[in-house]
Amino acid sequence: MLNFTMQQLNKENDPESLVKSLVSCLIVDLNLAGKNVMVIGGGTEGIRKIRGLLGQNCKITVISNRLNRYLSNLAKQGQIEIIKTKLKDTSILDNYKNPFLVLAATDDKMLNRKIVEKGRSMGSFVYAADDPEFSDFSYASVINVEGMMQVAISTYGRSPIMARKVRIKLERMLHRIIKKSDIENTKLQEFARVAAKPKLKTVQERKQFLYSLIHNKEIQSLITENRVEEAKTATLELLYKWEKGNK
């Protein structure tokens, strides 16, 4: 999943309206799994964007006239596809059918704008690294807690530097506040949600069951003692009682 601030979920093909304001922004957690994503530019900014995409289970195509060791290794590992070419215009995009996301990260601002316009006309969400106001979204500064939780800080593209500064402050605080038991509870909730879906008929009933786990003293004690498998067993036993109507 990728946290960022969408500015035009309706994908209107109206670049001028994007430049005029940053209103109606929305921080979303975007599922890129199975989607085609294009990163145009293999310099410092392009590599930053590629790193953010790795692990998102999406198909990453990188178009660049640069090919450093890092990108070459990713290509050898099958994590990205590289098209090495010198870009003069946006015609190369004609070879791709409706990519979900197009990220323009060349060192040519006007070319980046043309790539954004072209991508938007293809129905893609678009981003220019040096021109967030012209993009469909801006990147939030994300705090990742053990791969289980993410907290996003966004200035709506106004100041990535300040977003990063605030992130660093919050990161220290969150790592003190969020305990190991919170992480294990998150994992248990995921396990319980999957187990409960075929057993409990309504969303409301499943929601009540999941809340009951947080307040169950036996299960919480097992989590505190790091007896995770026993906590899962107790969860399934409790689910069986809920299924039979004996709460």
C-alpha angles and dihedrals in degrees: 000000000000125000116212142136115261116209101180115026089167091060094222110186093233112115093177092062089053092055095047098062148003096214126135093031117167130194108222138177102230122205107218096172110139093001127130113241125184124203112192111198128037101210128107095296093044091052090051090056092046091053090052090053097049110103093025091104092236130131108255120201116187120198113193144133088222123078115182128177094263094056092042091054092049090051092049089051090052093242095120139016115228126207107190110204140125110252120221098157141355098271093110089070088067087074092064127071115223104320111202095225131021118191116191111203106156123130091246112088095195092049089050089054091050090050090051092050091047093047092048091051087054091056095254129137105247139202134183113201094214097037114049093161089061093047131087091237145007126222118254120218103249132208111204117200110200092315090289104087135029129196117193127204116194134179089187089253094303096114122002087178092061091044089055092046092052090044091057091051093048094043092063091048096045093051087057095045100042108072131200088254089060090055092047091047089053091053091046091049090054090049092047095046091056092046094047099048097080093036105049115052105207133054090230093054092048090049092052090049092052091049090050090061091059091053096041107111095202094052093043091050091052090051092049089052090049092243092140100160091051089050089055091050091050089049092055091047090052091047090054089055091050091049090053091047094249102123 
